[in-house]
């Protein structure tokens, strides 16, 4: 096929395999990458580049990092001058204004990690795991002015196999890259007819905050497990122990049969368990505030007298 010139909009790790796939394929020329500005991260507030920027630098692609898209005529003129055939959006983090959607011949394509119209918005992967879904997928849409609202170009289901957020994000990103590469030439050649979403069935996700990570030990073991799978590494799942944050990073449901109030800790000097509103959870990895991540056995070497303590 003819070389397709494009601009890529993306920021998070989900976008990286998609950008890599576009660079690898000989039919595409990535003229520029638009990503979010660098941000301070960690306790030391180190200025950190978005993952997509790191990938773009590796491939020598022009990088643009605007604070905003709206009311930014200079950026708009820069993108118009690049004159892309098409623009790709994957986990960018900003709404694309209407005037931008009109700068290309074939429009803006968005790669979204859910089965649209279900789970529109910023946290589709986390929300699917939190809700205990057994299946999710990727939808490639032709963008319009509304969030995740445009007509569907391609959609494919994917099983959720007890992965945590990072594992599921990687799987869906790789699936999205494959679908995108199949979609672009068929859209340009007219072989694909965009299909409107059933907007009456739309559901919406929200931004996730630190408070969403606070564990309620009265919930079922399954619900707490899904919360831990969905919200690590960020914002993290946590509880209070002696007034200090205790992050619970990895766990599994135990078949232990023992009485205990929700939040009760039990250890046998090697393994660590916490009672939920249903079953016990065996804690595999955790982190006390100010300390490094440890496995349960190592944690118990330092904090052995915790049997019977009830977490808040």
NULO-84097 format. One record per residue (C-alpha): residue in one letter; residue number from 0; x, z, y. Coordinates in nm, 3 decimals. Layout:
% residues N
<node code="A" pos="NUM" px="X" pz="Z" py="Y"/>
...
***
This chain:
% residues 312
<node code="X" pos="0" px="0.000" pz="0.000" py="0.000"/>
<node code="X" pos="1" px="0.101" pz="-0.025" py="0.366"/>
<node code="X" pos="2" px="0.287" pz="0.270" py="0.517"/>
<node code="X" pos="3" px="0.034" pz="0.520" py="0.655"/>
<node code="X" pos="4" px="0.157" pz="0.699" py="0.967"/>
<node code="X" pos="5" px="0.029" pz="1.052" py="1.003"/>
<node code="X" pos="6" px="0.053" pz="1.384" py="1.187"/>
<node code="X" pos="7" px="0.030" pz="1.700" py="0.978"/>
<node code="X" pos="8" px="-0.135" pz="2.018" py="1.107"/>
<node code="X" pos="9" px="-0.057" pz="2.328" py="0.900"/>
<node code="X" pos="10" px="0.092" pz="2.676" py="0.913"/>
<node code="X" pos="11" px="0.062" pz="2.899" py="0.604"/>
<node code="X" pos="12" px="0.223" pz="2.873" py="0.256"/>
<node code="X" pos="13" px="-0.091" pz="2.691" py="0.131"/>
<node code="X" pos="14" px="0.003" pz="2.392" py="0.346"/>
<node code="X" pos="15" px="0.362" pz="2.363" py="0.224"/>
<node code="X" pos="16" px="0.311" pz="2.183" py="-0.113"/>
<node code="X" pos="17" px="0.070" pz="1.946" py="0.060"/>
<node code="X" pos="18" px="0.326" pz="1.854" py="0.324"/>
<node code="X" pos="19" px="0.599" pz="1.822" py="0.057"/>
<node code="X" pos="20" px="0.381" pz="1.584" py="-0.144"/>
<node code="X" pos="21" px="0.318" pz="1.364" py="0.160"/>
<node code="X" pos="22" px="0.691" pz="1.347" py="0.232"/>
<node code="X" pos="23" px="0.772" pz="1.259" py="-0.131"/>
<node code="X" pos="24" px="0.522" pz="0.973" py="-0.153"/>
<node code="X" pos="25" px="0.664" pz="0.642" py="-0.026"/>
<node code="X" pos="26" px="0.329" pz="0.528" py="0.116"/>
<node code="X" pos="27" px="0.325" pz="0.790" py="0.392"/>
<node code="X" pos="28" px="0.535" pz="0.855" py="0.700"/>
<node code="X" pos="29" px="0.495" pz="1.200" py="0.854"/>
<node code="X" pos="30" px="0.568" pz="1.141" py="1.223"/>
<node code="X" pos="31" px="0.517" pz="1.501" py="1.342"/>
<node code="X" pos="32" px="0.411" pz="1.845" py="1.226"/>
<node code="X" pos="33" px="0.190" pz="2.064" py="1.444"/>
<node code="X" pos="34" px="0.212" pz="2.433" py="1.351"/>
<node code="X" pos="35" px="0.163" pz="2.776" py="1.505"/>
<node code="X" pos="36" px="0.433" pz="2.936" py="1.721"/>
<node code="X" pos="37" px="0.694" pz="3.165" py="1.564"/>
<node code="X" pos="38" px="0.579" pz="3.527" py="1.537"/>
<node code="X" pos="39" px="0.744" pz="3.868" py="1.513"/>
<node code="X" pos="40" px="0.703" pz="4.022" py="1.169"/>
<node code="X" pos="41" px="0.802" pz="4.331" py="0.975"/>
<node code="X" pos="42" px="0.900" pz="4.674" py="1.105"/>
<node code="X" pos="43" px="1.199" pz="4.526" py="1.288"/>
<node code="X" pos="44" px="0.980" pz="4.262" py="1.460"/>
<node code="X" pos="45" px="1.205" pz="3.975" py="1.359"/>
<node code="X" pos="46" px="1.095" pz="3.639" py="1.501"/>
<node code="X" pos="47" px="0.984" pz="3.437" py="1.199"/>
<node code="X" pos="48" px="0.894" pz="3.068" py="1.166"/>
<node code="X" pos="49" px="0.576" pz="2.956" py="0.992"/>
<node code="X" pos="50" px="0.644" pz="2.825" py="0.638"/>
<node code="X" pos="51" px="0.538" pz="2.474" py="0.742"/>
<node code="X" pos="52" px="0.796" pz="2.470" py="1.023"/>
<node code="X" pos="53" px="1.072" pz="2.556" py="0.774"/>
<node code="X" pos="54" px="0.962" pz="2.267" py="0.551"/>
<node code="X" pos="55" px="0.944" pz="2.025" py="0.843"/>
<node code="X" pos="56" px="1.296" pz="2.120" py="0.959"/>
<node code="X" pos="57" px="1.428" pz="2.058" py="0.608"/>
<node code="X" pos="58" px="1.295" pz="1.703" py="0.620"/>
<node code="X" pos="59" px="1.393" pz="1.633" py="0.980"/>
<node code="X" pos="60" px="1.033" pz="1.595" py="1.100"/>
<node code="X" pos="61" px="0.941" pz="1.641" py="1.468"/>
<node code="X" pos="62" px="0.792" pz="1.990" py="1.515"/>
<node code="X" pos="63" px="0.528" pz="2.082" py="1.776"/>
<node code="X" pos="64" px="0.423" pz="2.447" py="1.819"/>
<node code="X" pos="65" px="0.151" pz="2.477" py="2.083"/>
<node code="X" pos="66" px="0.000" pz="2.812" py="2.177"/>
<node code="X" pos="67" px="-0.334" pz="2.634" py="2.213"/>
<node code="X" pos="68" px="-0.492" pz="2.292" py="2.165"/>
<node code="X" pos="69" px="-0.781" pz="2.319" py="2.409"/>
<node code="X" pos="70" px="-0.707" pz="2.251" py="2.776"/>
<node code="X" pos="71" px="-0.363" pz="2.121" py="2.684"/>
<node code="X" pos="72" px="-0.350" pz="1.767" py="2.828"/>
<node code="X" pos="73" px="0.027" pz="1.739" py="2.783"/>
<node code="X" pos="74" px="0.000" pz="1.797" py="2.407"/>
<node code="X" pos="75" px="-0.298" pz="1.562" py="2.383"/>
<node code="X" pos="76" px="-0.098" pz="1.282" py="2.546"/>
<node code="X" pos="77" px="0.200" pz="1.347" py="2.317"/>
<node code="X" pos="78" px="-0.018" pz="1.313" py="2.006"/>
<node code="X" pos="79" px="-0.191" pz="1.001" py="2.141"/>
<node code="X" pos="80" px="0.148" pz="0.842" py="2.209"/>
<node code="X" pos="81" px="0.256" pz="0.906" py="1.848"/>
<node code="X" pos="82" px="-0.046" pz="0.693" py="1.754"/>
<node code="X" pos="83" px="-0.103" pz="0.812" py="1.394"/>
<node code="X" pos="84" px="-0.326" pz="0.625" py="1.152"/>
<node code="X" pos="85" px="-0.463" pz="0.955" py="1.026"/>
<node code="X" pos="86" px="-0.413" pz="1.330" py="1.071"/>
<node code="X" pos="87" px="-0.403" pz="1.586" py="0.790"/>
<node code="X" pos="88" px="-0.506" pz="1.950" py="0.837"/>
<node code="X" pos="89" px="-0.429" pz="2.225" py="0.583"/>
<node code="X" pos="90" px="-0.452" pz="2.595" py="0.671"/>
<node code="X" pos="91" px="-0.354" pz="2.534" py="1.033"/>
<node code="X" pos="92" px="-0.536" pz="2.831" py="1.189"/>
<node code="X" pos="93" px="-0.679" pz="2.670" py="1.502"/>
<node code="X" pos="94" px="-0.996" pz="2.470" py="1.567"/>
<node code="X" pos="95" px="-0.929" pz="2.101" py="1.636"/>
<node code="X" pos="96" px="-1.110" pz="2.000" py="1.960"/>
<node code="X" pos="97" px="-1.339" pz="1.698" py="1.963"/>
<node code="X" pos="98" px="-1.109" pz="1.480" py="2.174"/>
<node code="X" pos="99" px="-0.828" pz="1.516" py="1.919"/>
<node code="X" pos="100" px="-1.054" pz="1.398" py="1.638"/>
<node code="X" pos="101" px="-1.083" pz="1.063" py="1.815"/>
<node code="X" pos="102" px="-0.711" pz="0.976" py="1.853"/>
<node code="X" pos="103" px="-0.673" pz="0.815" py="1.509"/>
<node code="X" pos="104" px="-0.823" pz="0.510" py="1.345"/>
<node code="X" pos="105" px="-0.927" pz="0.689" py="1.027"/>
<node code="X" pos="106" px="-0.988" pz="1.042" py="1.153"/>
<node code="X" pos="107" px="-0.874" pz="1.389" py="1.054"/>
<node code="X" pos="108" px="-0.875" pz="1.495" py="0.687"/>
<node code="X" pos="109" px="-0.892" pz="1.865" py="0.599"/>
<node code="X" pos="110" px="-0.781" pz="2.011" py="0.264"/>
<node code="X" pos="111" px="-0.988" pz="2.327" py="0.210"/>
<node code="X" pos="112" px="-0.944" pz="2.570" py="-0.084"/>
<node code="X" pos="113" px="-1.306" pz="2.623" py="-0.186"/>
<node code="X" pos="114" px="-1.600" pz="2.428" py="-0.323"/>
<node code="X" pos="115" px="-1.763" pz="2.345" py="0.009"/>
<node code="X" pos="116" px="-2.010" pz="2.427" py="0.148"/>
<node code="X" pos="117" px="-1.933" pz="2.761" py="-0.021"/>
<node code="X" pos="118" px="-1.674" pz="2.981" py="0.149"/>
<node code="X" pos="119" px="-1.619" pz="2.804" py="0.479"/>
<node code="X" pos="120" px="-1.388" pz="2.977" py="0.721"/>
<node code="X" pos="121" px="-1.047" pz="3.147" py="0.722"/>
<node code="X" pos="122" px="-1.028" pz="3.337" py="0.389"/>
<node code="X" pos="123" px="-1.184" pz="3.132" py="0.108"/>
<node code="X" pos="124" px="-0.926" pz="3.224" py="-0.158"/>
<node code="X" pos="125" px="-0.931" pz="3.597" py="-0.091"/>
<node code="X" pos="126" px="-1.310" pz="3.601" py="-0.073"/>
<node code="X" pos="127" px="-1.350" pz="3.419" py="-0.405"/>
<node code="X" pos="128" px="-1.126" pz="3.676" py="-0.576"/>
<node code="X" pos="129" px="-1.296" pz="3.971" py="-0.401"/>
<node code="X" pos="130" px="-1.634" pz="3.847" py="-0.523"/>
<node code="X" pos="131" px="-1.516" pz="3.817" py="-0.882"/>
<node code="X" pos="132" px="-1.567" pz="3.441" py="-0.897"/>
<node code="X" pos="133" px="-1.464" pz="3.271" py="-1.220"/>
<node code="X" pos="134" px="-1.430" pz="2.931" py="-1.055"/>
<node code="X" pos="135" px="-1.328" pz="2.787" py="-0.722"/>
<node code="X" pos="136" px="-1.167" pz="2.457" py="-0.623"/>
<node code="X" pos="137" px="-1.049" pz="2.228" py="-0.346"/>
<node code="X" pos="138" px="-1.253" pz="2.006" py="-0.117"/>
<node code="X" pos="139" px="-1.111" pz="1.723" py="0.092"/>
<node code="X" pos="140" px="-1.334" pz="1.651" py="0.391"/>
<node code="X" pos="141" px="-1.346" pz="1.421" py="0.691"/>
<node code="X" pos="142" px="-1.342" pz="1.665" py="0.982"/>
<node code="X" pos="143" px="-1.602" pz="1.696" py="1.256"/>
<node code="X" pos="144" px="-1.633" pz="1.943" py="1.545"/>
<node code="X" pos="145" px="-1.763" pz="2.234" py="1.332"/>
<node code="X" pos="146" px="-1.556" pz="2.452" py="1.099"/>
<node code="X" pos="147" px="-1.534" pz="2.311" py="0.742"/>
<node code="X" pos="148" px="-1.854" pz="2.118" py="0.812"/>
<node code="X" pos="149" px="-1.758" pz="1.752" py="0.775"/>
<node code="X" pos="150" px="-1.858" pz="1.513" py="0.495"/>
<node code="X" pos="151" px="-1.690" pz="1.544" py="0.155"/>
<node code="X" pos="152" px="-1.439" pz="1.281" py="0.044"/>
<node code="X" pos="153" px="-1.326" pz="1.444" py="-0.281"/>
<node code="X" pos="154" px="-1.389" pz="1.773" py="-0.459"/>
<node code="X" pos="155" px="-1.252" pz="1.930" py="-0.777"/>
<node code="X" pos="156" px="-1.320" pz="2.259" py="-0.952"/>
<node code="X" pos="157" px="-1.051" pz="2.499" py="-1.073"/>
<node code="X" pos="158" px="-1.082" pz="2.807" py="-1.297"/>
<node code="X" pos="159" px="-0.977" pz="3.147" py="-1.167"/>
<node code="X" pos="160" px="-0.773" pz="3.298" py="-1.450"/>
<node code="X" pos="161" px="-0.717" pz="3.655" py="-1.324"/>
<node code="X" pos="162" px="-0.451" pz="3.533" py="-1.078"/>
<node code="X" pos="163" px="-0.364" pz="3.730" py="-0.769"/>
<node code="X" pos="164" px="-0.394" pz="3.569" py="-0.426"/>
<node code="X" pos="165" px="-0.042" pz="3.422" py="-0.420"/>
<node code="X" pos="166" px="-0.078" pz="3.262" py="-0.762"/>
<node code="X" pos="167" px="-0.421" pz="3.114" py="-0.692"/>
<node code="X" pos="168" px="-0.311" pz="2.989" py="-0.349"/>
<node code="X" pos="169" px="-0.022" pz="2.800" py="-0.510"/>
<node code="X" pos="170" px="-0.244" pz="2.643" py="-0.777"/>
<node code="X" pos="171" px="-0.504" pz="2.531" py="-0.526"/>
<node code="X" pos="172" px="-0.240" pz="2.397" py="-0.289"/>
<node code="X" pos="173" px="-0.089" pz="2.182" py="-0.562"/>
<node code="X" pos="174" px="-0.436" pz="2.060" py="-0.661"/>
<node code="X" pos="175" px="-0.513" pz="1.986" py="-0.294"/>
<node code="X" pos="176" px="-0.192" pz="1.783" py="-0.258"/>
<node code="X" pos="177" px="-0.287" pz="1.571" py="-0.559"/>
<node code="X" pos="178" px="-0.643" pz="1.511" py="-0.434"/>
<node code="X" pos="179" px="-0.520" pz="1.421" py="-0.085"/>
<node code="X" pos="180" px="-0.275" pz="1.160" py="-0.212"/>
<node code="X" pos="181" px="-0.559" pz="1.002" py="-0.411"/>
<node code="X" pos="182" px="-0.802" pz="1.019" py="-0.119"/>
<node code="X" pos="183" px="-0.612" pz="0.867" py="0.173"/>
<node code="X" pos="184" px="-0.570" pz="0.509" py="0.042"/>
<node code="X" pos="185" px="-0.929" pz="0.503" py="-0.086"/>
<node code="X" pos="186" px="-1.060" pz="0.617" py="0.252"/>
<node code="X" pos="187" px="-0.855" pz="0.355" py="0.437"/>
<node code="X" pos="188" px="-0.963" pz="0.077" py="0.199"/>
<node code="X" pos="189" px="-1.329" pz="0.177" py="0.224"/>
<node code="X" pos="190" px="-1.360" pz="0.269" py="-0.146"/>
<node code="X" pos="191" px="-1.477" pz="0.622" py="-0.060"/>
<node code="X" pos="192" px="-1.812" pz="0.688" py="0.104"/>
<node code="X" pos="193" px="-1.815" pz="1.031" py="0.274"/>
<node code="X" pos="194" px="-2.098" pz="1.250" py="0.143"/>
<node code="X" pos="195" px="-2.267" pz="1.506" py="0.369"/>
<node code="X" pos="196" px="-2.247" pz="1.869" py="0.264"/>
<node code="X" pos="197" px="-2.566" pz="2.060" py="0.186"/>
<node code="X" pos="198" px="-2.546" pz="2.280" py="0.495"/>
<node code="X" pos="199" px="-2.836" pz="2.499" py="0.380"/>
<node code="X" pos="200" px="-2.608" pz="2.630" py="0.104"/>
<node code="X" pos="201" px="-2.317" pz="2.713" py="0.332"/>
<node code="X" pos="202" px="-2.154" pz="3.056" py="0.309"/>
<node code="X" pos="203" px="-1.889" pz="3.188" py="0.548"/>
<node code="X" pos="204" px="-1.577" pz="3.400" py="0.513"/>
<node code="X" pos="205" px="-1.428" pz="3.630" py="0.774"/>
<node code="X" pos="206" px="-1.082" pz="3.728" py="0.885"/>
<node code="X" pos="207" px="-0.949" pz="4.013" py="0.673"/>
<node code="X" pos="208" px="-0.814" pz="4.326" py="0.843"/>
<node code="X" pos="209" px="-0.612" pz="4.625" py="0.730"/>
<node code="X" pos="210" px="-0.934" pz="4.828" py="0.696"/>
<node code="X" pos="211" px="-1.060" pz="4.582" py="0.434"/>
<node code="X" pos="212" px="-0.766" pz="4.697" py="0.221"/>
<node code="X" pos="213" px="-0.872" pz="5.064" py="0.211"/>
<node code="X" pos="214" px="-0.962" pz="5.140" py="-0.150"/>
<node code="X" pos="215" px="-1.290" pz="5.317" py="-0.227"/>
<node code="X" pos="216" px="-1.220" pz="5.483" py="-0.561"/>
<node code="X" pos="217" px="-1.594" pz="5.526" py="-0.622"/>
<node code="X" pos="218" px="-1.618" pz="5.149" py="-0.669"/>
<node code="X" pos="219" px="-1.600" pz="5.005" py="-1.019"/>
<node code="X" pos="220" px="-1.260" pz="4.938" py="-1.175"/>
<node code="X" pos="221" px="-1.337" pz="4.566" py="-1.166"/>
<node code="X" pos="222" px="-1.413" pz="4.572" py="-0.794"/>
<node code="X" pos="223" px="-1.098" pz="4.768" py="-0.709"/>
<node code="X" pos="224" px="-0.888" pz="4.538" py="-0.929"/>
<node code="X" pos="225" px="-1.028" pz="4.231" py="-0.751"/>
<node code="X" pos="226" px="-0.953" pz="4.391" py="-0.414"/>
<node code="X" pos="227" px="-0.591" pz="4.450" py="-0.516"/>
<node code="X" pos="228" px="-0.556" pz="4.095" py="-0.652"/>
<node code="X" pos="229" px="-0.708" pz="3.944" py="-0.337"/>
<node code="X" pos="230" px="-0.546" pz="4.138" py="-0.055"/>
<node code="X" pos="231" px="-0.179" pz="4.157" py="-0.150"/>
<node code="X" pos="232" px="0.070" pz="4.102" py="-0.002"/>
<node code="X" pos="233" px="-0.129" pz="4.097" py="0.326"/>
<node code="X" pos="234" px="-0.296" pz="4.305" py="0.458"/>
<node code="X" pos="235" px="-0.235" pz="4.512" py="0.144"/>
<node code="X" pos="236" px="-0.454" pz="4.758" py="-0.047"/>
<node code="X" pos="237" px="-0.398" pz="5.126" py="0.023"/>
<node code="X" pos="238" px="-0.517" pz="5.479" py="-0.019"/>
<node code="X" pos="239" px="-0.414" pz="5.816" py="0.128"/>
<node code="X" pos="240" px="-0.193" pz="6.064" py="-0.056"/>
<node code="X" pos="241" px="-0.098" pz="6.383" py="0.127"/>
<node code="X" pos="242" px="-0.177" pz="6.209" py="0.455"/>
<node code="X" pos="243" px="0.055" pz="5.917" py="0.382"/>
<node code="X" pos="244" px="-0.037" pz="5.557" py="0.307"/>
<node code="X" pos="245" px="0.011" pz="5.468" py="-0.058"/>
<node code="X" pos="246" px="-0.011" pz="5.095" py="-0.125"/>
<node code="X" pos="247" px="-0.140" pz="4.991" py="-0.466"/>
<node code="X" pos="248" px="0.014" pz="4.651" py="-0.536"/>
<node code="X" pos="249" px="-0.046" pz="4.574" py="-0.901"/>
<node code="X" pos="250" px="-0.274" pz="4.728" py="-1.161"/>
<node code="X" pos="251" px="-0.481" pz="4.664" py="-1.472"/>
<node code="X" pos="252" px="-0.794" pz="4.813" py="-1.623"/>
<node code="X" pos="253" px="-0.719" pz="5.081" py="-1.883"/>
<node code="X" pos="254" px="-0.916" pz="5.179" py="-2.192"/>
<node code="X" pos="255" px="-0.825" pz="5.545" py="-2.132"/>
<node code="X" pos="256" px="-1.110" pz="5.783" py="-2.210"/>
<node code="X" pos="257" px="-1.080" pz="6.091" py="-1.993"/>
<node code="X" pos="258" px="-1.306" pz="6.270" py="-1.748"/>
<node code="X" pos="259" px="-1.218" pz="6.270" py="-1.381"/>
<node code="X" pos="260" px="-1.364" pz="6.229" py="-1.035"/>
<node code="X" pos="261" px="-1.305" pz="5.895" py="-0.859"/>
<node code="X" pos="262" px="-0.955" pz="5.890" py="-0.711"/>
<node code="X" pos="263" px="-0.811" pz="6.140" py="-0.960"/>
<node code="X" pos="264" px="-0.448" pz="6.078" py="-1.060"/>
<node code="X" pos="265" px="-0.329" pz="6.123" py="-1.417"/>
<node code="X" pos="266" px="0.020" pz="6.058" py="-1.554"/>
<node code="X" pos="267" px="0.186" pz="6.100" py="-1.891"/>
<node code="X" pos="268" px="0.534" pz="6.098" py="-1.730"/>
<node code="X" pos="269" px="0.572" pz="5.727" py="-1.804"/>
<node code="X" pos="270" px="0.242" pz="5.570" py="-1.702"/>
<node code="X" pos="271" px="0.028" pz="5.631" py="-1.396"/>
<node code="X" pos="272" px="-0.352" pz="5.612" py="-1.393"/>
<node code="X" pos="273" px="-0.620" pz="5.649" py="-1.125"/>
<node code="X" pos="274" px="-0.989" pz="5.703" py="-1.196"/>
<node code="X" pos="275" px="-1.244" pz="5.473" py="-1.033"/>
<node code="X" pos="276" px="-1.622" pz="5.500" py="-1.026"/>
<node code="X" pos="277" px="-1.607" pz="5.350" py="-1.374"/>
<node code="X" pos="278" px="-1.295" pz="5.307" py="-1.586"/>
<node code="X" pos="279" px="-0.938" pz="5.418" py="-1.522"/>
<node code="X" pos="280" px="-0.687" pz="5.179" py="-1.366"/>
<node code="X" pos="281" px="-0.327" pz="5.179" py="-1.482"/>
<node code="X" pos="282" px="-0.103" pz="5.142" py="-1.177"/>
<node code="X" pos="283" px="0.192" pz="4.907" py="-1.231"/>
<node code="X" pos="284" px="0.347" pz="4.870" py="-0.884"/>
<node code="X" pos="285" px="0.302" pz="5.080" py="-0.571"/>
<node code="X" pos="286" px="0.467" pz="5.168" py="-0.242"/>
<node code="X" pos="287" px="0.462" pz="5.491" py="-0.047"/>
<node code="X" pos="288" px="0.485" pz="5.445" py="0.330"/>
<node code="X" pos="289" px="0.846" pz="5.428" py="0.443"/>
<node code="X" pos="290" px="0.967" pz="5.361" py="0.090"/>
<node code="X" pos="291" px="1.040" pz="5.047" py="-0.109"/>
<node code="X" pos="292" px="0.813" pz="4.894" py="-0.374"/>
<node code="X" pos="293" px="0.855" pz="5.063" py="-0.713"/>
<node code="X" pos="294" px="0.716" pz="5.041" py="-1.062"/>
<node code="X" pos="295" px="0.506" pz="5.334" py="-1.180"/>
<node code="X" pos="296" px="0.774" pz="5.487" py="-1.405"/>
<node code="X" pos="297" px="1.029" pz="5.495" py="-1.123"/>
<node code="X" pos="298" px="0.771" pz="5.643" py="-0.885"/>
<node code="X" pos="299" px="0.695" pz="5.921" py="-1.134"/>
<node code="X" pos="300" px="1.064" pz="6.009" py="-1.156"/>
<node code="X" pos="301" px="1.046" pz="6.112" py="-0.790"/>
<node code="X" pos="302" px="0.688" pz="6.241" py="-0.777"/>
<node code="X" pos="303" px="0.610" pz="6.402" py="-1.111"/>
<node code="X" pos="304" px="0.373" pz="6.680" py="-1.001"/>
<node code="X" pos="305" px="0.074" pz="6.468" py="-0.913"/>
<node code="X" pos="306" px="-0.162" pz="6.522" py="-1.206"/>
<node code="X" pos="307" px="-0.510" pz="6.613" py="-1.086"/>
<node code="X" pos="308" px="-0.456" pz="6.512" py="-0.725"/>
<node code="X" pos="309" px="-0.757" pz="6.326" py="-0.584"/>
<node code="X" pos="310" px="-0.674" pz="6.037" py="-0.352"/>
<node code="X" pos="311" px="-0.866" pz="5.981" py="-0.030"/>
***
